[in-house]
Amino acid sequence: MTHLTVVNDIHSRLNRSEVREIVEVASVEDVQEVVRRAGQAGLPVCIAGGRHAMGGQQFCAGGILIDTRGLDRVLEYDADQGRITVEAGIQWPALLAYLRETPWAIGQKQTGADRLSLGGAIAANAHGRGLTMPPLVSDLEELTLVDAAGERQRCSRSVNAELFSLVVGGYGLFGVIVSATLRLAPRRKLERVVEVRELTGLAEAFDERIAQGFLYGDFQFAIDPAMDDFLHRGVFSCYRPVDDSTPIPEGQKALSREEWAQLLFLTHTDKARAFELYAAHYLETSGQIYLSDAHQFGDYVDGYHAQLDVAMSAEHQGTEMITEIYVPRARLADFMADVAADFRATAVDVIYGTVRLIERDEDSFLAWAREPWSCVIFNLHTVHTPAGLAHSEASFRRLIGHAIVRGGSYFLTYHRWATAEQLEACYPRFREFLAHKLEHDPEERFQSDWYRHYRDAFA
């Protein structure tokens, strides 16, 4: 009898799966050996790094899970060109540490958590809070893949270009990314400029900040449906370059882990107070100086919600599930107004949310950033009961519906609750994507619970 190992994602804890085997790899040869062995045994392979994807993209029931965290070496650093080649299991903190004594920095990463692998970021085509940036693919020079035959494939915009476009944002379905070359950006010192403002006119405010040379920014909105400012008032914080000789003073204001924990508790129990304290803190930090890479990092406590459940005497386990919605920038205000009315009517529990900008992705096949859009991230509390899961599923589907009627879309990374019709409306090339998958991997060596769900839905 085969002993199966239970795995799950870290944040939502809603992607429980049972894999046949977990193999911790430490070299490209290790990866090749696993893929070839799986081929001989007729077993599927899935790939996991930081385990933060929330749609089951990194797990495959009954499959062999390749744990890439041992692929964490820096292979080459080009100080003249601002390029770095690393193994794909490396996580952002290690990359930050390696580059710390150089003049170069990463341009963008996901925010909210740091222990995420570069390979996973590429597979999801992630993004950060840059004001004028396309997704991560724009920072990617080339990558090396181990394909379904266990062979290495070098991929870039000029070599294996189609495969490159499929792998970036392809969620591990075309092979194991084993290394990648990133284009770096000069490390800058940035001043944070904060104001608390309304959503009305936000698109113009972003444009003004961009015209003034600001590089990063977002708008973190109020979350209490009992207040008039729900999803409308927010903390607008942006970052502009200052002279590199500007000192970073000791003792700049920052929330401690204990203060973060208290804020998290309040987002579940007293949302108005949580926003009041958060806004006050951010206003106090306006004018502080940060490094362009380090300011994208923050503290994330794995399993934080278990402590919250105890503190709240919760009857059932709960976590947050994220979704990210894209709408034309001119439609942001009416989208948020409709969502506020929807959430009030259906008792949706918003824990955190933010608005960012994204530029068009010209490189990946299954592009989510098809236009220069507003990105709206919602972190919704989800109770782990049949009724709680059904409530969140319906909420996320309605959010996607609000985007679709405005010509918008959503991010595939966070859940698999979208209907097949919604997915195809937002990703019109998805059937083509599935066909390319079978061209490159006819035996479906690389699978995931997410892939099986939508493959079957489109069968």
Secondary structure, 3 states (H helix, E strand, C coil): CCCCEEECCCCCCCCCEEECEEEECCCHHHHHHHHHHHHHHCCCEEEECCCCCCCCCCCCCCCEEEEHHHCCCEEEEECCCCEEEEECCCEHHHHHHHHCCCCEECCCCCCCCCCCEHHHHHHHCCCCCECCCCCHHHHEEEEEEECCCCCEEEEECCCCHHHHHHHCCCCCCCCEEEEEEEECEECCEEEEEEEEEECCCHHHHHHHHHHCCCCEEEEEECCCCCCCCCCCEEEEEEEEEECCCCCCCCCCCCCCHHHHHHHHHHHHHCHHHHHHHHHHHHHHHCCCEEECCHHHCCCCCCCHHHHHHHHCCCCCCEEEEEEEEEEEHHHHHHHHHHHHHHHHHHCCCEEEEEEEEECCCCCCCCCCCCCCEEEEEEEEEEECCHHHHHHHHHHHHHHHHHHHCCCCEECCCCCCCCCHHHHHHHCCCHHHHHHHHHHHCCCCCECCHHHHHHHHHCC
